[in-house]
Amino acid sequence: MSLAAIFVFLLVSAVQMLECVLDLARRRGSISDDQLKLRMEITQLLKEASALSTPSTFALAAKLKRLAAAKEKELAKIQDLNIKGKQSLHEQHDKILLVSKVLIYGVLILWFWSTPVTTVPKHLLQPFGRLFSWRGVDAATGRVVVGILPWLFLTSRVSKLLSEKLAPIFLHP
């Protein structure tokens, strides 16, 4: 296997891994310290309100429940603002990643358009040999010559599968 094939695979894998990491970060999200503090205050207020069950402490319990409801509204506002800001940030990252992916693939196609990326034995590509062959079979070695377009297709599929399986393992907090 040639170094060009390994280089293309590693480059495509890096792009796919970056895409998977960004997607995983978007799905996970993050909770700020303010949100965590508000949630703790809300739970504390609700615990205090539920502890006050006698008729003489009913007014204090109602006051604590109203305070907890107000803090829940404040938390909802903070979360809405946070979600809107993160969505725009993720959209920017997605656009930048798409442009860089197109540029990388375009440069690779231009670079390897006239040369084969790798050669493999015929028996490895038995049913699909004609799809992956660039200019047929290498006469000197009898191996199938693989061009850049099928190699990009194969490496993008394999690296996407690998990144989907490996990214959660490596990024586990």
Secondary structure, 3 states (H helix, E strand, C coil): CCHHHHHHHHHHHHHHHHHHHHHHHHHHCCCCHHHHHHHHHHHHHHHHHHHCCCHHHHHHHHHHHHHHHHHHHHHHHHHHHHHHHHHHHHHHHHHHHHHHHHHHHHHHHHHHCCCCCEEECHHHHCCCHHHHEEEEECCCCCCEEECHHHHHHHHHHHHHHHHHHHHHHHCCC
